[in-house]
Amino acid sequence: FKNYYALRLSILDAVYSAALKSEKFGGTVVESMAVAYGMSPKIDDQYMFCGDFLVRPVIELDSRKVKVAIPENGFYGFYDGKYYKKGKTEVEAPLMQMPVFIKSGSVIPFNYYNKDIIPTYEKENYEKALLLTPPEYSRESVVYSENKEEHFVSEPYDKGFIVKSNTPCDRKVIILHGAYVTEISSDAEFVSVEREEETNRTVIRVQTEWTTIKVRTQVK
């Protein structure tokens, strides 16, 4: 239960943003694969959540592996950062980790929790962050909150990718998910850069607001 509780808390801002977008433009927070990607209605055991998460609930009794249909443009495993290209694939489904994937080129408001404590609503237990995945094409994302909306453009270049914000972003933790980062540059002042091998993430902490982050990556 603790693992799923932590997962829920980490994406609360993403859910709130998706709900505000739905209220403003219509649509839903949860979409079938047929609606989101025009895939066959027969693919009814997985769905898109908040536009960027592909969720594959385990509905088969005692199953610890499931088949997933990955849509176009590729996705990254939420727990290990592994890249999955378009097509059907079989993935591990341990009891405490329901298969979840993140769309390439995502810019997601995220609550980053200290893994050594049990998550709670206490402010000191989390940091406001953005979760980024490498894009395969230029993609715009909009993050909605109660008082503002922020527009981000994520685009690839020959050795990595660039993320730009239309206004200074005050989220001081940037999580680069699914890429081995070799070099980072930004208009922000860096505090620290930490590599998380288990999740294939690089966690950047900055001291100031920022509008541009340029990342050089390497395939491992």
C-alpha positions in Angstrom: 0.0 0.0 0.0 2.8 2.4 0.8 4.2 2.2 -2.7 0.9 3.1 -4.3 0.3 5.8 -1.8 3.7 7.3 -2.6 2.9 7.1 -6.4 -0.4 8.8 -5.9 1.2 11.7 -4.0 4.0 12.1 -6.5 1.5 12.8 -9.3 -1.1 14.8 -7.5 0.0 18.0 -9.3 -0.2 16.3 -12.6 -3.7 15.1 -11.9 -4.7 18.6 -10.8 -3.3 20.1 -14.0 -5.1 17.5 -16.1 -8.4 18.2 -14.3 -8.1 21.9 -14.9 -7.3 21.3 -18.6 -10.3 19.0 -18.9 -12.5 21.7 -17.3 -11.2 24.3 -19.6 -11.2 22.5 -22.9 -13.3 19.4 -22.3 -12.1 15.8 -22.5 -11.2 13.5 -19.7 -8.3 12.7 -17.4 -8.5 9.0 -18.3 -8.6 8.0 -22.0 -8.9 4.7 -23.7 -6.2 3.7 -26.2 -8.8 4.0 -29.0 -9.6 7.6 -28.1 -6.0 8.7 -27.3 -4.2 6.9 -30.2 -6.9 5.5 -32.5 -5.9 1.9 -31.5 -8.2 -1.0 -31.6 -11.1 -0.9 -29.1 -10.1 -4.5 -28.3 -7.1 -3.1 -26.4 -9.2 -2.5 -23.3 -6.8 -3.6 -20.5 -4.7 -0.4 -20.6 -5.4 3.3 -20.7 -3.8 6.8 -20.8 -3.9 8.9 -17.6 -3.3 12.7 -17.5 -2.2 12.6 -21.1 1.4 11.3 -20.4 1.0 8.1 -18.3 0.3 4.8 -19.9 -1.2 2.5 -17.3 -1.6 -1.3 -17.6 -3.5 -2.7 -14.6 -2.9 -6.3 -13.7 -6.3 -8.0 -14.0 -5.1 -11.6 -14.6 -5.1 -13.7 -11.5 -1.7 -14.3 -10.0 0.0 -12.8 -13.1 3.5 -11.3 -12.7 4.0 -10.5 -16.3 1.6 -8.7 -18.7 1.5 -7.7 -22.3 1.4 -4.0 -23.2 0.8 -2.3 -26.5 3.1 0.7 -26.7 1.8 3.5 -29.0 3.7 5.6 -31.4 6.7 7.7 -30.4 7.8 5.5 -27.5 7.5 5.4 -23.8 9.7 5.1 -20.7 9.1 2.7 -17.8 8.1 4.7 -14.7 10.1 2.6 -12.3 13.3 1.8 -14.3 13.4 4.4 -17.0 13.7 1.7 -19.7 12.8 2.8 -23.2 10.0 1.0 -25.0 9.4 1.5 -28.8 6.1 1.2 -30.6 4.7 -2.3 -30.6 3.6 -5.1 -28.3 5.9 -6.2 -25.5 5.8 -8.2 -22.3 6.8 -6.5 -19.0 7.3 -7.6 -15.4 4.4 -6.9 -13.1 5.5 -7.4 -9.5 2.9 -7.1 -6.8 4.1 -3.7 -5.6 4.6 -2.1 -9.0 1.7 -1.9 -11.4 3.2 -1.3 -15.0 3.2 2.5 -15.7 5.0 4.2 -18.6 5.7 7.8 -19.4 5.3 9.3 -22.9 8.5 10.6 -24.6 8.9 14.4 -24.5 6.8 14.7 -21.4 7.0 17.7 -19.0 5.1 16.7 -15.9 4.6 18.5 -12.6 5.8 16.1 -10.0 6.3 15.8 -6.2 9.7 14.4 -5.5 9.8 12.5 -2.3 12.7 11.5 -0.1 12.8 7.7 -0.6 14.0 7.2 3.0 10.8 8.4 4.7 7.1 7.5 4.4 5.4 10.1 2.3 2.9 12.4 4.0 1.3 15.7 3.2 3.9 17.5 5.4 5.6 20.1 3.2 9.1 19.1 4.3 8.7 15.6 2.9 8.6 16.6 -0.7 9.9 19.0 -3.3 8.1 20.5 -6.2 9.6 19.2 -9.3 9.3 18.7 -13.1 9.7 15.2 -14.6 11.1 15.3 -18.1 11.5 12.5 -20.6 13.6 12.7 -23.8 11.5 13.8 -26.8 11.5 12.2 -30.2 10.0 15.2 -31.8 9.2 18.8 -30.8 6.4 18.8 -28.3 4.5 21.4 -26.3 3.2 20.8 -22.8 1.1 23.0 -20.7 1.1 22.8 -16.9 -2.0 24.2 -15.2 -2.2 25.3 -11.6 -4.6 27.3 -9.6 -3.0 30.7 -10.3 -1.2 30.2 -13.7 -0.4 28.1 -16.7 3.1 27.4 -17.9 4.0 26.5 -21.5 7.0 24.2 -22.1 8.5 23.2 -25.4 10.7 20.0 -25.4 12.7 19.3 -28.6 15.5 17.0 -29.6 18.8 17.9 -31.0 21.6 15.7 -32.4 23.2 15.0 -29.0 20.3 15.4 -26.5 17.3 17.6 -26.0 16.3 21.1 -24.9 13.3 22.2 -22.7 12.2 25.8 -22.8 9.6 27.6 -20.6 7.7 30.6 -21.8 7.9 32.1 -18.2 10.5 31.7 -15.5 9.9 28.3 -13.8 10.1 28.2 -10.1 10.2 24.5 -9.7 13.8 24.0 -8.3 14.0 20.2 -8.9 14.2 18.8 -12.4 14.1 15.1 -12.9 15.6 13.8 -16.2 14.0 10.4 -16.6 15.1 7.7 -19.0 18.4 9.1 -20.1 22.0 8.9 -19.1 23.0 12.6 -18.9 26.6 13.6 -19.7 26.2 17.4 -19.7 23.7 19.9 -18.5 23.5 23.7 -19.2 20.8 26.2 -18.1 20.2 29.8 -17.3 19.7 28.7 -13.7 22.3 28.4 -11.0 22.9 24.7 -10.2 22.9 23.4 -6.6 23.5 19.7 -7.2 23.2 17.0 -9.8 22.6 13.4 -8.6 22.3 10.2 -10.6 19.8 7.5 -9.6 20.9 4.3 -11.3 17.9 2.2 -10.2 15.3 4.4 -11.8 17.6 5.7 -14.6 17.1 9.3 -13.5 19.3 12.4 -13.0 18.0 14.7 -10.4 19.0 18.4 -10.8 18.5 21.0 -8.1 18.8 24.6 -9.0 18.9 27.8 -6.9 17.1 30.2 -9.2 14.2 30.3 -11.6 14.9 29.1 -15.1 13.6 29.2 -18.7 16.0 26.9 -20.6 17.6 23.5 -19.8 19.9 21.9 -22.4 20.8 18.2 -21.9 23.4 16.1 -23.6 22.7 12.4 -23.3 24.4 9.1 -24.0 22.9 5.8 -24.8 23.8 3.1 -22.3 
